[in-house]
Amino acid sequence: MTRPVDHGVDPGDLDLGAVLIVDDDPAMGETIVDILSLGRVPAESVTTGLAAMARQPELHPAVAVVDYRLPDMAGVDLCASLKETDPDLSIILLTGYASLESAIAAVPHIDEYLTKPVHPDDLARAVTVGRERCLLRRDRRALVARVQRANTDLATSVNLRSNELAGLIAMVDAGASAPDLAALAGSLAVAAGVASRADGTALYLDDGAQGGVALLAGTSGVADVPRRLYRHRPTTLDDAVTLPLEAAGEWVGYLVLRSPRANDMYLQALASQTAVAIQNMVRLERERETVERISELSRLKSSFLAGVSHELRTPLSAMYGFSQLLATDGEALGPEQRSDLTWRIVRQAERLWKLIEDLLDASRMEFGGFRVTPGTVWLPEVMARVLEDFPQGTAQLSVSIPDGLPAVWADDARLVQVLSNLVHNAQKYSPPGERIDIGARWDGASVITAVADRGPGIDPAFLPRLFDPFSQEDSEHTSRDGGLGLGLYISRGLVEAMGGTLSVEGRDGGGTTFAVHLQPAESPNP
């Protein structure tokens, strides 16, 4: 082999990797090392295939220059072993026995085939090309690995984002399908736990009392949670994240997640979605209440107009008819007939007056203009006025007021109005000939005046509306003689204005008892 020369290798080539020389002739190996050192290429030589295989992992060469014949194995076999360990390795096969067969055998495992003797320039060129080729292979493999990792990371990220999006969609579905706020809270607690992959979830909603208190409304996977949280000092579970729920600047509660497996940004999005769903349901329920109230007001208005129209028209028609009869045929009528028609007109006028007074009283109660003037009132005197002004009609009145009852704290005129309403109501709903019992007693705390009838009683379904204005029960057993359905409404308002209460209960054997509870005059209600 001729004397090596400097090939002017660029200093950057020093970073391309070492060269492993495998030749059974130590002198030949050292010569190649010397040649490569002129180009500042790090190189190392060994004399056997086993030594080369042992050295490869530590040296991690970029190029292996392998002699075709070695003492312990064929050079082609060594090339195959080295390639198996490092597929990026560039291999140059050297041989002094060039033949077609050796070239064909080496093709699958080598990158360059040189025949001894080798000119130093050819060797340097082959090594330089081999090092660059190895570097390109390693860069390509690293790039492929990075792309694969990036694809894996992207797939993981896409899968995570998909799961998070599915969680948010589940939150939306929970809000869309829940019929009311209670059901929504339970559904949101479950959906939030699934979306955040939390070990447990608790949802608290503002109690609306302006105190900054949120009450437990729904849970999922937890039991040991407080029943309430305070806005400015929430206490929650161990290992839990407490997220305030706000929508459009309005605080609606807290979402508590135990050990969630999601990032902070996603948890904030989850809390925001939860708050919006809750706020939408609150608004929806308010709208429902408004619609129901409007419907009820419309019903009441229709009922009021129909009732007032009928009840006012009845006495007016009678007064008009009787007056017209007196005007046209009065001279032909006898004194008794004219007197009878006149009193009929008076009674119808009184009925009309009573209807108008009820309307005015109801209006005063509705707008807070209702006033009573309480003082010391003796119940026997009040009952005497009730019985004196009240026609017996078809019902029998049985009055039992014991002596020694304390005076009550009431407005005497208004108390007469209340008891008259109750007696009239009992007479209206009692079968003909049935007795109406009126009694009073002292129970040690209040004076109780009761009016009891033997009528059909009150349907339990109607009880919640019994004291509503313009509300009257329809029954086949009811003997109706008109009215606007304001008597009980006004009576309860009057009794409460006097510091008492008006109660109702069924009567053994059938019928209804209304009881007025008033305080004694010695201890008036402040």
Backbone torsions as a table, in degrees:
resi	resn	phi	psi	omega
1	MET	NA	136.6	-177.3
2	THR	-73.9	168.7	-176.8
3	ARG	-66.9	133.7	179.6
4	PRO	-68.0	152.3	179.3
5	VAL	-129.4	161.7	177.9
6	ASP	-78.9	123.8	-177.8
7	HIS	-97.5	7.3	177.8
8	GLY	65.5	42.9	-179.8
9	VAL	-67.4	133.5	179.1
10	ASP	-61.4	139.6	179.7
11	PRO	-56.0	-28.0	178.6
12	GLY	-63.6	-20.3	179.9
13	ASP	-66.3	-19.0	179.3
14	LEU	-61.8	-21.8	-178.2
15	ASP	-90.1	3.4	-176.0
16	LEU	-83.6	-7.6	177.7
17	GLY	112.3	161.1	-176.8
18	ALA	-81.5	168.6	178.7
19	VAL	-121.6	132.7	177.4
20	LEU	-105.4	121.4	179.7
21	ILE	-101.1	127.4	178.6
22	VAL	-122.8	106.6	-178.8
23	ASP	-148.3	136.2	-178.1
24	ASP	-70.2	-13.7	177.6
25	ASP	-97.9	107.1	-178.2
26	PRO	-56.8	-37.4	-178.8
27	ALA	-63.2	-41.5	178.7
28	MET	-62.5	-42.7	179.6
29	GLY	-60.9	-44.5	-179.1
30	GLU	-66.3	-34.7	179.1
31	THR	-63.2	-44.2	179.1
32	ILE	-63.5	-38.6	177.3
33	VAL	-60.0	-44.1	179.8
34	ASP	-63.1	-42.8	179.8
35	ILE	-58.7	-46.1	-176.8
36	LEU	-69.9	-30.0	-178.9
37	SER	-65.9	-27.1	176.9
38	LEU	-61.0	-31.6	176.0
39	GLY	-93.8	14.5	-179.8
40	ARG	55.0	41.0	174.9
41	VAL	-100.4	117.7	179.4
42	PRO	-64.9	131.6	-177.6
43	ALA	-144.4	156.3	179.0
44	GLU	-147.9	142.1	-176.9
45	SER	-119.7	146.3	172.9
46	VAL	-134.0	164.8	-173.3
47	THR	-109.3	-9.6	-178.5
48	THR	-129.6	161.9	177.4
49	GLY	-68.0	-39.4	179.5
50	LEU	-64.4	-40.0	178.0
51	ALA	-63.4	-38.5	178.3
52	ALA	-64.4	-42.9	-179.7
53	MET	-66.6	-34.2	178.7
54	ALA	-72.6	-33.6	-176.8
55	ARG	-80.8	-26.3	-173.5
56	GLN	-55.5	-46.5	-176.1
57	PRO	-60.7	-37.2	-177.4
58	GLU	-79.8	-43.4	-178.2
59	LEU	-74.7	-33.3	-178.6
60	HIS	49.1	59.5	-174.0
61	PRO	-69.8	154.6	173.7
62	ALA	-88.5	-29.4	-178.5
63	VAL	-134.2	139.4	172.2
64	ALA	-120.4	123.3	175.4
65	VAL	-101.1	111.3	-169.3
66	VAL	-116.5	130.8	174.5
67	ASP	-74.8	145.0	-177.1
68	TYR	-64.9	-36.8	-178.1
69	ARG	-114.3	128.7	179.3
70	LEU	-128.2	157.2	-175.7
71	PRO	-69.2	-27.1	-174.2
72	ASP	-110.3	-12.3	178.0
73	MET	-166.7	166.0	177.6
74	ALA	-72.8	142.8	179.5
75	GLY	-59.5	-36.3	179.1
76	VAL	-63.2	-39.7	178.8
77	ASP	-65.2	-40.0	177.9
78	LEU	-62.6	-42.9	177.7
79	CYS	-56.0	-43.0	180.0
80	ALA	-62.3	-42.5	-179.4
81	SER	-65.7	-43.9	179.6
82	LEU	-63.5	-39.5	178.4
83	LYS	-65.6	-36.0	179.4
84	GLU	-65.5	-37.4	179.1
85	THR	-72.2	-41.9	-178.2
86	ASP	-136.2	95.6	-177.2
87	PRO	-62.8	-20.2	-178.2
88	ASP	-83.4	-11.4	-176.8
89	LEU	-62.0	133.9	173.9
90	SER	-92.2	130.6	-176.8
91	ILE	-119.7	130.1	175.3
92	ILE	-112.9	122.3	-178.6
93	LEU	-97.6	126.9	177.0
94	LEU	-109.4	138.4	176.9
95	THR	-154.9	146.2	174.2
96	GLY	-98.1	3.4	-177.3
97	TYR	-122.5	64.9	-177.3
98	ALA	-66.1	131.7	176.6
99	SER	-155.0	160.3	179.1
100	LEU	-62.5	-38.8	-177.8
101	GLU	-64.6	-43.6	-179.0
102	SER	-66.4	-38.7	178.9
103	ALA	-63.2	-44.1	-179.8
104	ILE	-64.0	-39.9	-178.7
105	ALA	-65.5	-30.7	-175.6
106	ALA	-87.0	-16.7	-173.1
107	VAL	-51.2	-46.3	-174.9
108	PRO	-66.5	-18.2	-168.8
109	HIS	-118.4	-9.9	-173.8
110	ILE	-118.1	159.2	177.3
111	ASP	-105.7	-23.7	-178.0
112	GLU	-143.8	145.8	-177.8
113	TYR	-129.5	111.3	-179.5
114	LEU	-118.1	144.0	-179.0
115	THR	-107.4	131.4	176.1
116	LYS	-68.8	148.5	-9.2
117	PRO	-72.6	148.1	-177.1
118	VAL	-107.7	132.2	176.1
119	HIS	-71.4	138.5	-179.1
120	PRO	-53.9	-37.5	179.4
121	ASP	-63.7	-41.4	180.0
122	ASP	-65.5	-40.8	179.7
123	LEU	-64.7	-46.2	-179.9
124	ALA	-60.9	-42.8	178.7
125	ARG	-61.4	-46.1	-178.1
126	ALA	-62.3	-41.4	180.0
127	VAL	-65.6	-43.3	179.8
128	THR	-61.1	-46.3	178.8
129	VAL	-62.8	-39.9	-179.9
130	GLY	-64.4	-41.7	178.8
131	ARG	-63.7	-42.5	178.8
132	GLU	-64.4	-40.8	178.8
133	ARG	-61.4	-42.8	178.7
134	CYS	-63.0	-42.9	179.6
135	LEU	-61.0	-42.6	178.4
136	LEU	-61.9	-41.7	178.6
137	ARG	-62.3	-45.1	-178.9
138	ARG	-65.7	-41.4	176.7
139	ASP	-61.6	-43.0	179.5
140	ARG	-63.8	-42.8	179.0
141	ARG	-63.7	-42.0	177.8
142	ALA	-63.1	-40.3	178.6
143	LEU	-63.9	-43.3	178.3
144	VAL	-61.5	-41.3	179.2
145	ALA	-63.3	-42.7	178.8
146	ARG	-64.3	-40.8	178.1
147	VAL	-63.2	-41.2	179.0
148	GLN	-64.2	-42.7	177.9
149	ARG	-64.3	-40.9	178.2
150	ALA	-62.4	-40.8	177.7
151	ASN	-64.0	-41.0	178.5
152	THR	-64.1	-45.4	178.8
153	ASP	-62.9	-40.6	179.3
154	LEU	-64.0	-43.1	179.3
155	ALA	-62.8	-41.0	178.2
156	THR	-63.9	-43.9	-180.0
157	SER	-64.3	-43.7	178.9
158	VAL	-62.3	-41.7	178.9
159	ASN	-63.3	-42.0	179.1
160	LEU	-65.3	-46.0	179.2
161	ARG	-62.9	-37.0	178.2
162	SER	-63.4	-42.5	178.3
163	ASN	-64.3	-40.9	179.3
164	GLU	-65.3	-42.3	177.8
165	LEU	-63.1	-40.0	177.2
166	ALA	-62.1	-37.4	177.6
167	GLY	-64.2	-43.1	178.2
168	LEU	-65.6	-38.1	177.2
169	ILE	-63.8	-39.2	177.2
170	ALA	-62.3	-36.9	176.6
171	MET	-63.1	-42.8	178.9
172	VAL	-63.4	-43.6	179.5
173	ASP	-62.4	-40.2	179.2
174	ALA	-61.6	-41.5	179.2
175	GLY	-68.8	-32.3	-176.4
176	ALA	-77.9	-29.6	-173.6
177	SER	-96.7	-14.1	-176.9
178	ALA	-71.8	134.8	-178.1
179	PRO	-80.3	-24.5	-178.6
180	ASP	-152.4	178.6	-174.0
181	LEU	-66.4	-38.2	-179.8
182	ALA	-63.8	-46.1	178.3
183	ALA	-66.5	-36.5	178.7
184	LEU	-62.3	-42.9	-179.0
185	ALA	-60.7	-43.4	177.6
186	GLY	-63.7	-43.3	-179.4
187	SER	-66.4	-40.2	179.4
188	LEU	-66.5	-37.5	178.4
189	ALA	-61.5	-44.3	179.2
190	VAL	-66.3	-47.5	-177.6
191	ALA	-63.9	-39.1	179.6
192	ALA	-66.3	-38.2	177.4
193	GLY	-63.8	-41.7	178.8
194	VAL	-68.0	-43.9	-176.6
195	ALA	-65.1	-37.5	-178.2
196	SER	-94.1	-2.7	-176.7
197	ARG	54.0	42.6	-179.5
198	ALA	-86.6	157.0	177.8
199	ASP	-76.2	-20.1	179.3
200	GLY	-168.5	155.9	-176.2
201	THR	-138.9	141.8	173.0
202	ALA	-136.4	134.6	-178.8
203	LEU	-117.4	127.0	-179.9
204	TYR	-116.8	138.8	-179.2
205	LEU	-120.0	142.8	177.7
206	ASP	-56.5	130.4	-177.5
207	ASP	-78.4	-5.0	175.6
208	GLY	75.6	10.4	-176.7
209	ALA	-95.0	11.9	179.0
210	GLN	62.7	20.3	-179.8
211	GLY	-107.4	3.0	-179.7
212	GLY	68.6	32.5	-179.8
213	VAL	-111.3	132.6	177.1
214	ALA	-113.5	128.3	-177.9
215	LEU	-99.0	145.4	179.2
216	LEU	-61.5	125.8	-176.7
217	ALA	-119.7	-21.9	-179.3
218	GLY	-165.7	145.8	179.0
219	THR	-137.6	161.7	174.5
220	SER	-152.4	114.7	175.6
221	GLY	79.4	7.5	177.7
222	VAL	-135.7	152.3	177.7
223	ALA	-130.2	-34.5	-176.2
224	ASP	-86.9	67.6	-178.7
225	VAL	-123.2	148.7	176.5
226	PRO	-66.2	153.6	-178.5
227	ARG	-78.9	-17.7	-178.9
228	ARG	-149.7	154.9	174.2
229	LEU	-127.7	149.0	179.3
230	TYR	-105.0	138.8	-170.0
231	ARG	-58.7	-39.6	-174.1
232	HIS	-95.1	-5.8	178.1
233	ARG	-152.1	65.4	-179.8
234	PRO	-69.4	132.8	172.3
235	THR	-112.4	130.8	-172.9
236	THR	-130.0	-156.6	-176.8
237	LEU	-86.4	161.9	171.4
238	ASP	-66.4	146.2	178.7
239	ASP	55.7	36.1	-177.5
240	ALA	-119.4	152.7	174.9
241	VAL	-108.7	125.2	179.8
242	THR	-104.4	117.7	-177.1
243	LEU	-110.3	118.7	174.6
244	PRO	-68.0	141.7	-178.9
245	LEU	-105.0	116.0	179.3
246	GLU	-135.1	138.8	178.0
247	ALA	-140.7	127.3	-179.2
248	ALA	54.4	38.4	178.4
249	GLY	76.7	6.4	-178.2
250	GLU	-110.4	126.7	178.3
251	TRP	-79.3	128.9	-177.7
252	VAL	-120.2	-8.5	178.6
253	GLY	152.5	-154.3	-179.4
254	TYR	-135.9	146.9	169.9
255	LEU	-115.9	119.7	-177.5
256	VAL	-110.3	123.9	-177.8
257	LEU	-120.3	124.2	177.7
258	ARG	-90.4	120.4	177.6
259	SER	49.8	58.2	177.8
260	PRO	-70.9	149.5	179.3
261	ARG	-114.1	66.5	179.7
262	ALA	-155.3	156.3	-178.7
263	ASN	-76.8	166.3	-174.7
264	ASP	-61.9	-38.9	-178.8
265	MET	-62.3	-42.3	179.6
266	TYR	-67.6	-39.1	178.6
267	LEU	-62.8	-38.6	177.2
268	GLN	-64.5	-40.8	176.9
269	ALA	-63.3	-38.8	178.5
270	LEU	-63.7	-44.1	178.8
271	ALA	-64.0	-40.9	179.4
272	SER	-62.9	-43.9	179.3
273	GLN	-63.9	-39.8	178.5
274	THR	-63.1	-44.9	-179.0
275	ALA	-63.0	-42.3	179.8
276	VAL	-63.9	-41.6	179.5
277	ALA	-62.8	-41.5	180.0
278	ILE	-66.4	-46.3	-179.2
279	GLN	-61.8	-40.3	178.1
280	ASN	-62.6	-41.0	179.4
281	MET	-67.3	-40.0	177.6
282	VAL	-60.3	-44.9	178.6
283	ARG	-64.8	-38.7	179.4
284	LEU	-63.3	-42.3	179.8
285	GLU	-66.4	-36.4	176.1
286	ARG	-63.8	-41.2	178.7
287	GLU	-64.8	-39.6	177.1
288	ARG	-61.1	-44.7	179.3
289	GLU	-62.0	-39.5	179.2
290	THR	-64.6	-44.0	178.8
291	VAL	-62.5	-43.4	179.1
292	GLU	-64.0	-39.8	179.3
293	ARG	-66.3	-42.1	178.4
294	ILE	-62.9	-41.5	178.3
295	SER	-62.3	-41.5	179.7
296	GLU	-66.3	-41.1	178.3
297	LEU	-63.8	-38.4	178.1
298	SER	-64.1	-42.0	178.2
299	ARG	-63.3	-42.6	179.9
300	LEU	-65.0	-39.6	179.5
301	LYS	-62.6	-45.9	179.2
302	SER	-62.0	-43.5	179.1
303	SER	-64.0	-41.6	-179.8
304	PHE	-62.2	-48.9	-178.1
305	LEU	-62.6	-42.7	-180.0
306	ALA	-65.4	-44.6	-178.2
307	GLY	-66.5	-47.1	-179.2
308	VAL	-63.5	-43.0	179.7
309	SER	-58.7	-45.0	-178.5
310	HIS	-69.1	-48.4	-173.6
311	GLU	-68.4	-36.0	178.3
312	LEU	-75.4	-34.5	-178.0
313	ARG	-68.0	-34.0	-176.2
314	THR	-60.7	-55.8	178.9
315	PRO	-67.9	-33.2	178.3
316	LEU	-63.8	-40.7	178.6
317	SER	-63.4	-42.9	179.4
318	ALA	-63.8	-45.9	179.2
319	MET	-61.3	-41.7	179.8
320	TYR	-64.3	-42.9	-178.8
321	GLY	-66.4	-45.1	-180.0
322	PHE	-65.8	-40.5	-179.8
323	SER	-65.4	-41.9	179.3
324	GLN	-63.4	-37.7	178.7
325	LEU	-64.5	-42.4	178.1
326	LEU	-64.9	-37.8	-177.3
327	ALA	-70.1	-36.6	-174.1
328	THR	-92.9	-36.7	-174.7
329	ASP	-121.6	17.0	-174.9
330	GLY	-61.6	-39.7	-178.8
331	GLU	-66.8	-27.4	-179.3
332	ALA	-81.9	-12.8	-177.8
333	LEU	-90.2	151.8	177.1
334	GLY	-79.5	167.8	-179.2
335	PRO	-57.2	-42.5	-178.8
336	GLU	-65.5	-39.4	179.7
337	GLN	-65.9	-42.1	178.4
338	ARG	-65.0	-39.0	178.9
339	SER	-64.5	-40.5	179.5
340	ASP	-63.4	-44.1	179.1
341	LEU	-64.9	-37.3	179.9
342	THR	-63.9	-45.4	179.8
343	TRP	-67.4	-31.8	175.3
344	ARG	-63.6	-41.4	177.0
345	ILE	-62.8	-40.9	179.3
346	VAL	-62.0	-45.9	-178.4
347	ARG	-63.5	-38.8	178.3
348	GLN	-68.9	-34.7	175.9
349	ALA	-64.8	-40.8	177.7
350	GLU	-63.7	-40.3	177.7
351	ARG	-62.2	-43.0	178.7
352	LEU	-64.4	-40.8	178.3
353	TRP	-60.3	-42.1	179.7
354	LYS	-62.5	-42.2	179.0
355	LEU	-62.3	-43.4	-179.1
356	ILE	-66.9	-40.5	177.8
357	GLU	-63.0	-39.1	177.5
358	ASP	-62.3	-42.6	178.7
359	LEU	-62.5	-42.5	179.6
360	LEU	-65.8	-41.2	178.8
361	ASP	-64.0	-42.5	179.3
362	ALA	-62.9	-39.4	179.0
363	SER	-65.8	-40.7	178.7
364	ARG	-63.8	-41.0	179.1
365	MET	-65.0	-39.2	-177.3
366	GLU	-65.4	-36.9	-174.1
367	PHE	-107.3	15.7	172.8
368	GLY	74.7	16.9	180.0
369	GLY	-97.9	12.0	-175.6
370	PHE	-82.9	132.4	-178.3
371	ARG	-132.1	142.2	172.6
372	VAL	-126.6	157.6	178.5
373	THR	-123.0	86.8	-175.7
374	PRO	-74.9	155.4	177.2
375	GLY	-168.3	-167.3	179.7
376	THR	-79.4	123.1	-175.9
377	VAL	-131.9	134.1	177.0
378	TRP	-97.6	126.0	-173.3
379	LEU	-62.4	-40.9	179.1
380	PRO	-58.1	-37.8	179.0
381	GLU	-65.9	-38.9	179.0
382	VAL	-65.5	-44.6	-178.6
383	MET	-64.5	-34.3	177.9
384	ALA	-62.3	-41.8	178.2
385	ARG	-66.8	-37.1	178.5
386	VAL	-63.1	-46.4	-176.9
387	LEU	-71.7	-31.8	-179.5
388	GLU	-68.3	-39.4	-176.5
389	ASP	-91.2	-3.6	-173.6
390	PHE	-108.6	122.0	178.4
391	PRO	-70.8	140.3	-178.4
392	GLN	-66.1	-39.0	178.8
393	GLY	62.9	-140.3	-176.5
394	THR	-91.4	-4.7	-177.9
395	ALA	-104.1	152.5	176.5
396	GLN	-99.1	129.6	-179.8
397	LEU	-101.4	126.9	177.3
398	SER	-117.2	114.3	-174.6
399	VAL	-110.6	130.1	178.9
400	SER	-136.6	100.6	179.4
401	ILE	-121.8	110.0	-176.1
402	PRO	-70.8	156.6	176.0
403	ASP	-73.3	156.6	175.0
404	GLY	85.8	7.7	177.7
405	LEU	-68.6	141.0	176.3
406	PRO	-66.8	152.7	171.8
407	ALA	-66.3	151.5	-178.8
408	VAL	-108.3	158.8	177.6
409	TRP	-94.7	103.1	-173.5
410	ALA	-159.1	170.8	170.5
411	ASP	-94.3	115.0	-171.2
412	ASP	-60.9	-41.8	-178.9
413	ALA	-66.4	-41.1	179.8
414	ARG	-69.9	-34.2	177.8
415	LEU	-66.9	-37.8	174.0
416	VAL	-60.5	-41.7	179.2
417	GLN	-62.5	-42.2	-179.7
418	VAL	-64.0	-51.6	-176.9
419	LEU	-66.1	-34.1	176.6
420	SER	-64.1	-41.6	177.7
421	ASN	-60.8	-43.6	-178.7
422	LEU	-66.6	-41.2	178.9
423	VAL	-67.2	-43.4	177.7
424	HIS	-60.9	-40.6	179.6
425	ASN	-64.2	-42.8	178.8
426	ALA	-64.1	-41.2	179.3
427	GLN	-65.7	-37.9	-178.3
428	LYS	-64.3	-35.4	-174.8
429	TYR	-101.4	5.7	179.9
430	SER	-96.0	142.2	174.3
431	PRO	-62.5	153.3	179.7
432	PRO	-57.0	135.6	177.8
433	GLY	85.7	-11.3	179.9
434	GLU	-75.5	146.6	-176.7
435	ARG	-85.7	142.6	173.5
436	ILE	-109.5	122.8	-176.7
437	ASP	-97.8	127.2	177.3
438	ILE	-120.1	121.0	-177.0
439	GLY	-142.2	164.7	178.7
440	ALA	-142.0	151.7	178.5
441	ARG	-157.2	162.4	177.7
442	TRP	-111.2	122.4	-177.2
443	ASP	-103.3	13.2	179.5
444	GLY	93.7	-17.2	179.5
445	ALA	-125.4	-32.1	-178.7
446	SER	-151.1	160.5	174.3
447	VAL	-92.7	124.6	-175.4
448	ILE	-111.0	121.0	175.6
449	THR	-109.7	121.8	-174.2
450	ALA	-117.3	140.1	173.9
451	VAL	-121.1	116.7	-173.8
452	ALA	-123.2	137.3	178.0
453	ASP	-119.9	174.0	177.4
454	ARG	-115.8	35.2	-178.9
455	GLY	-78.8	-166.2	-176.5
456	PRO	-74.4	-7.1	-177.2
457	GLY	84.2	179.2	-176.4
458	ILE	-109.5	131.2	176.7
459	ASP	-61.2	126.4	179.7
460	PRO	-54.0	-31.4	179.8
461	ALA	-68.1	-22.0	-178.7
462	PHE	-90.9	-15.1	-175.5
463	LEU	-54.8	-42.4	-179.6
464	PRO	-60.8	-22.1	-178.6
465	ARG	-106.7	9.6	-172.8
466	LEU	-60.2	-40.2	-176.6
467	PHE	-99.7	12.1	176.9
468	ASP	-76.2	148.3	178.0
469	PRO	-66.8	145.7	177.7
470	PHE	59.9	30.1	-178.0
471	SER	-113.4	123.8	179.2
472	GLN	-138.2	138.4	-179.3
473	GLU	-83.6	132.0	175.6
474	ASP	-95.5	128.9	-179.6
475	SER	-150.3	146.4	178.9
476	GLU	-70.1	-17.2	179.1
477	HIS	-91.6	-1.5	-172.5
478	THR	-88.7	133.2	173.6
479	SER	-99.3	101.1	-172.7
480	ARG	-95.2	132.9	174.3
481	ASP	-125.4	36.1	175.3
482	GLY	93.8	-175.9	-178.3
483	GLY	119.3	160.4	-177.4
484	LEU	-101.2	-0.6	-177.1
485	GLY	76.2	30.5	-179.0
486	LEU	-110.6	-10.0	-174.1
487	GLY	-57.6	-53.4	-177.6
488	LEU	-69.3	-36.2	178.2
489	TYR	-60.6	-46.9	179.9
490	ILE	-68.7	-39.3	-177.6
491	SER	-62.8	-45.5	179.7
492	ARG	-63.8	-41.1	178.5
493	GLY	-62.2	-39.9	179.0
494	LEU	-65.6	-45.0	-178.9
495	VAL	-62.8	-44.7	180.0
496	GLU	-66.1	-35.0	176.8
497	ALA	-65.0	-25.5	177.4
498	MET	-91.3	9.1	176.9
499	GLY	84.8	13.7	-179.4
500	GLY	-113.7	-168.2	178.4
501	THR	-136.3	153.4	176.5
502	LEU	-120.4	120.8	-177.6
503	SER	-119.4	164.2	179.6
504	VAL	-140.9	142.8	176.3
505	GLU	-155.0	157.9	177.7
506	GLY	-72.0	157.1	-177.5
507	ARG	-111.9	136.4	177.2
508	ASP	-57.0	130.5	-179.2
509	GLY	89.2	1.1	178.7
510	GLY	105.6	144.1	179.1
511	GLY	115.4	-177.7	-175.6
512	THR	-136.8	144.1	177.0
513	THR	-121.4	123.6	172.0
514	PHE	-104.1	133.4	-176.5
515	ALA	-126.7	129.9	177.0
516	VAL	-101.2	120.5	179.7
517	HIS	-104.8	117.5	179.6
518	LEU	-125.2	148.4	178.8
519	GLN	-78.4	150.9	176.5
520	PRO	-67.7	154.9	-176.5
521	ALA	-64.6	-24.1	-179.6
522	GLU	-69.3	-22.3	-179.0
523	SER	-133.1	68.0	-177.1
524	PRO	-66.1	151.7	177.3
525	ASN	-70.3	127.7	-177.4
526	PRO	-66.7	NA	NA
